[in-house]
Amino acid sequence: MMDGQLTNRYARQILEAARQVIGPDAWAQALIDAGLERYQRALPPANPDPGMSFAEISLFCWKIRDRFGHDGPKVLRQIGHEMLRRGLEAYGWVANLIRLTTGILRSPREQVRTALQRAANVVRLETGSAPHVWWEEGSFYWENLSCPYCVGIRSPEPCCDLPAGALEGLVAWVLGKPLDAVQVVEVSCRGVQERACRYRIGWGAET
């Protein structure tokens, strides 16, 4: 995992989420464009072994972003929403633990903090990267120095929209809010040659 690979089961969740959102034809073309034709024949097995590299998943996301043009970032966020939904099913014990823990916390801030920390643990387990979560000036921040989604990418703007969508979905789920009530902004991105991918996370007046 230290050489920059997703587990097979994590890569499978992403690929299944992408197929669900963009449809099988666009999905197949994105795989071809990213040199990942092998996954048309068979998705990665649902096991914790190292599989798809960071560079491969980065290029796959970039090809989707490019294919959908102006709507590319939105489409990738939708894939992130679907990935989060699938993740809550796949890691039912994590979802239950978050529900149990946040259920006894009255403060939305502490509920979100707990959920983000649990999610960071899952990302560490499935990618070997180590997101850091903190609260600052009315918002949470999620930072990853080794983000899997922009390796080898040179973008004129922050481009890690898939994890941004997953974070939106997580916070909305924890707080029982609609997705559009949550604001996740990527304020720094390794895809534009910055030090880390960093997201500012808020949810309106209650933040």
Secondary structure, DSSP 8 states (H G I E B T S, - for coil): -TTTEEEHHHHHHHHHHHHHHH-HHHHHHHHHHTT-THHHH----SSSSEEEEHHHHHHHHHHHHHHTGGGHHHHHHHHHHHHHHHHHHHTHHHHHHHHHHHHT---HHHHHHHHHHHHHHHHHHHHS---EEEEETTEEEEEETT-TTSTT---SS---HHHHHHHHHHHHHHHT--GGG-EEEEEE-GGGT-S-EEEEEE-GGG-
